[in-house]
Amino acid sequence: MLKNSGIDRLIEIMKELRNPENGCPWDLKQTHQSLKKYVLEETYEVMDAIDGGNINELKTELGDLLLQIVFHAQVADEVGNFNFDDICNTISDKLVSRHPHIFSDVKVQDADEVERNWELIKKKKENKKSLLDGIPRNYSALLRSLRIQQRVAGVGFEWSETDGIIDKVKEEISELTEAIEKKNSKEIEEELGDLFFILVNLAKRYEVDPEEALQKTNDKFTKRFGFIENTLESRNETFEGKSLEYLDNIWDEAKEYFRGISVNSENK
């Protein structure tokens, strides 16, 4: 018998799918490890729905992501580890403990102080030796870098002025140039990493998501390169034998074309 609430219904359906006697063979063979990739896939699809601005699609994709959580909860419940209620209570307890300015008598001045308190409470509650413990290495490099720098900034370890960051960017470019001149691949890798890291710090300063910024540039490049491909095709030409200068001229045409589309869209 299915219960009335949406989440109760979903949990009951999952129990039926995992029923050893007459459940779904595919669902029955899944484990935490085998399901891991789906959590990531569904997260990306949620992000695409948000970027696409389609609310109905977002609702659907959030449901798919929630399914993965319920699935993991059911797998764990079957061996007595934890269940869905445990998951909900754990995050509820965490939210209350991390917001003493809401659920107790702690006073804060602004969002920055909230963030500093969050990190300090987190370190204390989770008995971490380092403030940076617990940041997954499986994050994308940009996201991991951002989380590292957000945490240390939470305790005041950051430049007070943007000029300091810009100077560091220039310093890293200079060091990268020296490594390139020496043709030392190991040093080039290290200096590129340092440059990426400080650029993430610059993004953080201006509340820019570096992952999102790079994705938008990827999208922009993809559209412009597609313009080059379409232009060559319309001229019955191929890339073969074309100089960079020739292709760069088409690239400039692409920039003007998409800039015009953007302006027209904004004026509508």
C-alpha positions as a Markdown table, in Angstrom:
| # | Residue | x | y | z |
|---|---|---|---|---|
| 1 | Met | 0.0 | 0.0 | 0.0 |
| 2 | Leu | 1.5 | 3.3 | -1.1 |
| 3 | Lys | 1.3 | 6.2 | 1.4 |
| 4 | Asn | 0.0 | 9.6 | 0.6 |
| 5 | Ser | 3.0 | 11.9 | 0.5 |
| 6 | Gly | 5.3 | 12.1 | -2.5 |
| 7 | Ile | 8.4 | 11.0 | -0.7 |
| 8 | Asp | 6.7 | 8.2 | 1.1 |
| 9 | Arg | 5.3 | 7.0 | -2.3 |
| 10 | Leu | 8.8 | 7.1 | -3.8 |
| 11 | Ile | 10.4 | 5.2 | -0.9 |
| 12 | Glu | 7.7 | 2.5 | -1.1 |
| 13 | Ile | 8.2 | 2.1 | -4.9 |
| 14 | Met | 11.9 | 1.7 | -4.4 |
| 15 | Lys | 11.3 | -1.0 | -1.8 |
| 16 | Glu | 9.1 | -2.9 | -4.3 |
| 17 | Leu | 11.8 | -2.5 | -7.0 |
| 18 | Arg | 14.3 | -4.0 | -4.5 |
| 19 | Asn | 12.0 | -6.8 | -3.3 |
| 20 | Pro | 14.1 | -10.0 | -3.4 |
| 21 | Glu | 11.1 | -12.1 | -4.3 |
| 22 | Asn | 9.6 | -10.2 | -7.2 |
| 23 | Gly | 11.6 | -7.0 | -7.7 |
| 24 | Cys | 13.3 | -5.6 | -10.8 |
| 25 | Pro | 16.4 | -7.7 | -11.7 |
| 26 | Trp | 18.3 | -4.5 | -12.7 |
| 27 | Asp | 17.5 | -2.6 | -9.5 |
| 28 | Leu | 18.3 | -5.7 | -7.4 |
| 29 | Lys | 21.8 | -6.0 | -8.6 |
| 30 | Gln | 22.8 | -2.3 | -8.0 |
| 31 | Thr | 25.2 | -1.3 | -5.2 |
| 32 | His | 26.5 | 2.0 | -3.9 |
| 33 | Gln | 29.5 | 1.6 | -6.2 |
| 34 | Ser | 27.5 | 0.8 | -9.3 |
| 35 | Leu | 25.1 | 3.7 | -8.7 |
| 36 | Lys | 27.9 | 6.2 | -8.2 |
| 37 | Lys | 28.1 | 7.3 | -11.8 |
| 38 | Tyr | 24.3 | 8.0 | -11.9 |
| 39 | Val | 24.5 | 10.5 | -9.1 |
| 40 | Leu | 27.0 | 12.5 | -11.1 |
| 41 | Glu | 25.1 | 12.2 | -14.3 |
| 42 | Glu | 21.8 | 13.3 | -12.8 |
| 43 | Thr | 23.6 | 16.3 | -11.1 |
| 44 | Tyr | 24.9 | 17.4 | -14.5 |
| 45 | Glu | 21.4 | 17.1 | -15.9 |
| 46 | Val | 20.0 | 19.2 | -13.1 |
| 47 | Met | 22.6 | 21.9 | -13.9 |
| 48 | Asp | 21.6 | 21.7 | -17.6 |
| 49 | Ala | 18.0 | 22.2 | -16.8 |
| 50 | Ile | 18.8 | 25.2 | -14.6 |
| 51 | Asp | 20.9 | 26.7 | -17.4 |
| 52 | Gly | 18.1 | 26.1 | -19.9 |
| 53 | Gly | 15.6 | 27.9 | -17.8 |
| 54 | Asn | 13.0 | 25.2 | -18.2 |
| 55 | Ile | 11.1 | 24.8 | -14.9 |
| 56 | Asn | 9.3 | 21.6 | -15.9 |
| 57 | Glu | 12.5 | 20.0 | -17.0 |
| 58 | Leu | 14.2 | 21.1 | -13.7 |
| 59 | Lys | 11.3 | 19.5 | -11.8 |
| 60 | Thr | 11.9 | 16.2 | -13.7 |
| 61 | Glu | 15.7 | 16.3 | -13.3 |
| 62 | Leu | 15.5 | 17.0 | -9.6 |
| 63 | Gly | 13.2 | 14.0 | -9.3 |
| 64 | Asp | 15.8 | 11.9 | -11.0 |
| 65 | Leu | 18.5 | 13.1 | -8.6 |
| 66 | Leu | 16.2 | 12.5 | -5.6 |
| 67 | Leu | 15.7 | 9.0 | -6.9 |
| 68 | Gln | 19.4 | 8.3 | -6.6 |
| 69 | Ile | 19.4 | 9.4 | -2.9 |
| 70 | Val | 16.4 | 7.2 | -2.2 |
| 71 | Phe | 18.1 | 4.3 | -4.0 |
| 72 | His | 21.2 | 4.6 | -1.9 |
| 73 | Ala | 19.1 | 4.9 | 1.2 |
| 74 | Gln | 17.3 | 1.7 | 0.3 |
| 75 | Val | 20.5 | -0.2 | -0.4 |
| 76 | Ala | 21.9 | 0.9 | 3.0 |
| 77 | Asp | 18.7 | 0.1 | 4.8 |
| 78 | Glu | 18.7 | -3.5 | 3.6 |
| 79 | Val | 21.9 | -4.2 | 5.5 |
| 80 | Gly | 21.0 | -2.1 | 8.5 |
| 81 | Asn | 23.3 | 0.9 | 7.9 |
| 82 | Phe | 20.9 | 3.8 | 7.6 |
| 83 | Asn | 17.6 | 4.7 | 5.9 |
| 84 | Phe | 16.1 | 7.8 | 4.3 |
| 85 | Asp | 14.9 | 9.3 | 7.6 |
| 86 | Asp | 18.5 | 9.0 | 8.9 |
| 87 | Ile | 19.7 | 11.0 | 6.0 |
| 88 | Cys | 17.1 | 13.7 | 6.5 |
| 89 | Asn | 17.7 | 13.9 | 10.3 |
| 90 | Thr | 21.5 | 14.0 | 9.7 |
| 91 | Ile | 21.3 | 17.0 | 7.4 |
| 92 | Ser | 18.7 | 18.7 | 9.7 |
| 93 | Asp | 21.0 | 18.3 | 12.7 |
| 94 | Lys | 23.8 | 19.7 | 10.6 |
| 95 | Leu | 21.8 | 22.8 | 9.5 |
| 96 | Val | 20.8 | 23.6 | 13.0 |
| 97 | Ser | 24.3 | 23.2 | 14.4 |
| 98 | Arg | 25.8 | 25.3 | 11.5 |
| 99 | His | 23.3 | 28.2 | 12.0 |
| 100 | Pro | 23.7 | 29.1 | 15.7 |
| 101 | His | 22.7 | 32.7 | 14.7 |
| 102 | Ile | 19.2 | 31.3 | 13.8 |
| 103 | Phe | 18.7 | 28.5 | 16.3 |
| 104 | Ser | 20.6 | 29.9 | 19.3 |
| 105 | Asp | 21.7 | 33.3 | 20.7 |
| 106 | Val | 24.8 | 33.8 | 18.5 |
| 107 | Lys | 25.0 | 37.2 | 16.8 |
| 108 | Val | 26.5 | 37.8 | 13.4 |
| 109 | Gln | 27.1 | 41.0 | 11.4 |
| 110 | Asp | 26.9 | 39.8 | 7.9 |
| 111 | Ala | 27.1 | 36.8 | 5.5 |
| 112 | Asp | 30.9 | 36.8 | 5.6 |
| 113 | Glu | 30.8 | 36.2 | 9.4 |
| 114 | Val | 28.2 | 33.4 | 8.8 |
| 115 | Glu | 30.6 | 31.7 | 6.4 |
| 116 | Arg | 33.6 | 32.0 | 8.9 |
| 117 | Asn | 31.5 | 30.6 | 11.7 |
| 118 | Trp | 30.3 | 27.8 | 9.4 |
| 119 | Glu | 33.9 | 26.6 | 8.6 |
| 120 | Leu | 35.0 | 26.9 | 12.2 |
| 121 | Ile | 32.0 | 24.9 | 13.5 |
| 122 | Lys | 32.5 | 22.4 | 10.8 |
| 123 | Lys | 36.1 | 21.8 | 11.7 |
| 124 | Lys | 35.2 | 21.4 | 15.4 |
| 125 | Lys | 32.1 | 19.2 | 14.9 |
| 126 | Glu | 33.8 | 16.8 | 12.5 |
| 127 | Asn | 37.0 | 16.7 | 14.6 |
| 128 | Lys | 39.2 | 17.7 | 11.6 |
| 129 | Lys | 42.9 | 18.2 | 12.0 |
| 130 | Ser | 42.9 | 20.7 | 9.1 |
| 131 | Leu | 40.3 | 23.2 | 7.9 |
| 132 | Leu | 40.9 | 21.7 | 4.4 |
| 133 | Asp | 40.1 | 18.1 | 5.4 |
| 134 | Gly | 37.0 | 16.7 | 3.7 |
| 135 | Ile | 37.2 | 18.6 | 0.4 |
| 136 | Pro | 36.8 | 15.7 | -2.1 |
| 137 | Arg | 39.7 | 15.2 | -4.5 |
| 138 | Asn | 37.2 | 13.9 | -7.0 |
| 139 | Tyr | 35.8 | 17.4 | -7.4 |
| 140 | Ser | 36.7 | 19.1 | -10.7 |
| 141 | Ala | 40.1 | 20.8 | -10.2 |
| 142 | Leu | 38.4 | 24.3 | -10.5 |
| 143 | Leu | 35.8 | 23.5 | -8.0 |
| 144 | Arg | 38.3 | 21.9 | -5.5 |
| 145 | Ser | 40.5 | 25.0 | -5.9 |
| 146 | Leu | 37.5 | 27.3 | -5.2 |
| 147 | Arg | 36.4 | 25.3 | -2.1 |
| 148 | Ile | 40.0 | 25.4 | -0.8 |
| 149 | Gln | 40.3 | 29.1 | -1.2 |
| 150 | Gln | 36.8 | 29.8 | 0.2 |
| 151 | Arg | 37.7 | 27.9 | 3.4 |
| 152 | Val | 41.0 | 29.6 | 4.0 |
| 153 | Ala | 39.3 | 33.0 | 3.3 |
| 154 | Gly | 36.8 | 32.1 | 5.9 |
| 155 | Val | 39.5 | 32.4 | 8.6 |
| 156 | Gly | 41.1 | 35.5 | 7.0 |
| 157 | Phe | 43.8 | 34.0 | 4.9 |
| 158 | Glu | 43.4 | 36.0 | 1.7 |
| 159 | Trp | 44.5 | 39.3 | 0.1 |
| 160 | Ser | 42.8 | 42.4 | 1.4 |
| 161 | Glu | 42.9 | 44.1 | -1.9 |
| 162 | Thr | 42.4 | 43.0 | -5.5 |
| 163 | Asp | 45.7 | 44.6 | -6.5 |
| 164 | Gly | 47.5 | 41.8 | -4.6 |
| 165 | Ile | 45.8 | 39.2 | -6.6 |
| 166 | Ile | 46.5 | 40.9 | -9.9 |
| 167 | Asp | 50.2 | 41.3 | -8.9 |
| 168 | Lys | 50.3 | 37.5 | -8.2 |
| 169 | Val | 48.7 | 36.8 | -11.6 |
| 170 | Lys | 51.5 | 38.8 | -13.3 |
| 171 | Glu | 54.1 | 37.0 | -11.2 |
| 172 | Glu | 52.8 | 33.6 | -12.1 |
| 173 | Ile | 52.6 | 34.5 | -15.9 |
| 174 | Ser | 56.3 | 35.6 | -15.6 |
| 175 | Glu | 57.3 | 32.4 | -14.0 |
| 176 | Leu | 55.3 | 30.4 | -16.6 |
| 177 | Thr | 57.1 | 32.3 | -19.3 |
| 178 | Glu | 60.5 | 31.4 | -17.8 |
| 179 | Ala | 59.5 | 27.7 | -17.6 |
| 180 | Ile | 58.4 | 27.8 | -21.3 |
| 181 | Glu | 61.7 | 29.4 | -22.3 |
| 182 | Lys | 63.6 | 26.6 | -20.5 |
| 183 | Lys | 61.3 | 24.0 | -22.2 |
| 184 | Asn | 60.9 | 22.3 | -18.8 |
| 185 | Ser | 57.7 | 20.4 | -19.0 |
| 186 | Lys | 57.5 | 19.7 | -15.3 |
| 187 | Glu | 58.0 | 23.4 | -14.4 |
| 188 | Ile | 55.5 | 24.4 | -17.1 |
| 189 | Glu | 52.9 | 22.1 | -15.5 |
| 190 | Glu | 53.6 | 23.5 | -12.1 |
| 191 | Glu | 53.4 | 27.1 | -13.1 |
| 192 | Leu | 50.3 | 26.5 | -15.1 |
| 193 | Gly | 48.7 | 25.0 | -12.0 |
| 194 | Asp | 49.8 | 28.1 | -10.0 |
| 195 | Leu | 48.3 | 30.4 | -12.6 |
| 196 | Phe | 45.0 | 28.5 | -12.6 |
| 197 | Phe | 44.9 | 28.6 | -8.8 |
| 198 | Ile | 45.4 | 32.3 | -8.5 |
| 199 | Leu | 42.8 | 33.0 | -11.3 |
| 200 | Val | 40.3 | 31.0 | -9.3 |
| 201 | Asn | 41.1 | 33.3 | -6.4 |
| 202 | Leu | 40.4 | 36.3 | -8.6 |
| 203 | Ala | 37.1 | 34.7 | -9.6 |
| 204 | Lys | 36.2 | 34.2 | -6.0 |
| 205 | Arg | 37.0 | 37.8 | -5.2 |
| 206 | Tyr | 34.3 | 38.9 | -7.7 |
| 207 | Glu | 31.9 | 36.1 | -6.8 |
| 208 | Val | 32.3 | 34.5 | -10.2 |
| 209 | Asp | 32.0 | 30.7 | -10.4 |
| 210 | Pro | 35.2 | 29.7 | -12.3 |
| 211 | Glu | 33.6 | 26.4 | -13.5 |
| 212 | Glu | 30.7 | 28.3 | -14.9 |
| 213 | Ala | 32.9 | 31.0 | -16.4 |
| 214 | Leu | 35.0 | 28.4 | -18.2 |
| 215 | Gln | 31.9 | 26.6 | -19.4 |
| 216 | Lys | 30.5 | 29.8 | -20.9 |
| 217 | Thr | 33.8 | 30.3 | -22.7 |
| 218 | Asn | 33.7 | 26.7 | -23.9 |
| 219 | Asp | 30.2 | 27.4 | -25.3 |
| 220 | Lys | 31.3 | 30.6 | -26.9 |
| 221 | Phe | 34.2 | 29.0 | -28.6 |
| 222 | Thr | 32.1 | 26.1 | -29.8 |
| 223 | Lys | 29.6 | 28.4 | -31.4 |
| 224 | Arg | 32.3 | 30.5 | -33.1 |
| 225 | Phe | 34.2 | 27.5 | -34.3 |
| 226 | Gly | 30.9 | 26.1 | -35.7 |
| 227 | Phe | 30.5 | 29.4 | -37.5 |
| 228 | Ile | 33.9 | 28.8 | -39.1 |
| 229 | Glu | 32.9 | 25.2 | -40.2 |
| 230 | Asn | 29.6 | 26.4 | -41.7 |
| 231 | Thr | 31.3 | 29.3 | -43.5 |
| 232 | Leu | 33.9 | 27.0 | -45.0 |
| 233 | Glu | 31.1 | 24.6 | -46.0 |
| 234 | Ser | 29.1 | 27.4 | -47.7 |
| 235 | Arg | 32.2 | 28.3 | -49.7 |
| 236 | Asn | 32.8 | 24.6 | -50.6 |
| 237 | Glu | 36.1 | 24.8 | -48.7 |
| 238 | Thr | 37.8 | 22.7 | -46.1 |
| 239 | Phe | 40.4 | 23.4 | -43.4 |
| 240 | Glu | 43.1 | 21.8 | -45.5 |
| 241 | Gly | 45.6 | 24.4 | -46.7 |
| 242 | Lys | 43.9 | 27.3 | -44.9 |
| 243 | Ser | 46.2 | 29.7 | -43.1 |
| 244 | Leu | 45.6 | 30.8 | -39.5 |
| 245 | Glu | 45.1 | 34.3 | -40.8 |
| 246 | Tyr | 42.4 | 33.2 | -43.1 |
| 247 | Leu | 40.6 | 31.3 | -40.4 |
| 248 | Asp | 41.1 | 34.1 | -37.9 |
| 249 | Asn | 39.3 | 36.5 | -40.3 |
| 250 | Ile | 36.3 | 34.2 | -40.3 |
| 251 | Trp | 36.6 | 34.0 | -36.5 |
| 252 | Asp | 36.3 | 37.8 | -36.4 |
| 253 | Glu | 33.1 | 37.5 | -38.5 |
| 254 | Ala | 31.8 | 35.0 | -36.0 |
| 255 | Lys | 32.4 | 37.4 | -33.2 |
| 256 | Glu | 30.5 | 40.2 | -34.9 |
| 257 | Tyr | 27.7 | 37.8 | -35.9 |
| 258 | Phe | 27.0 | 36.5 | -32.4 |
| 259 | Arg | 27.5 | 40.0 | -30.9 |
| 260 | Gly | 24.7 | 41.2 | -33.2 |
| 261 | Ile | 22.5 | 38.4 | -32.1 |
| 262 | Ser | 23.2 | 39.2 | -28.5 |
| 263 | Val | 22.4 | 42.9 | -29.0 |
| 264 | Asn | 19.2 | 42.1 | -30.8 |
| 265 | Ser | 18.1 | 39.7 | -28.1 |
| 266 | Glu | 18.7 | 42.3 | -25.4 |
| 267 | Asn | 16.7 | 44.9 | -27.3 |
| 268 | Lys | 13.6 | 42.7 | -27.7 |
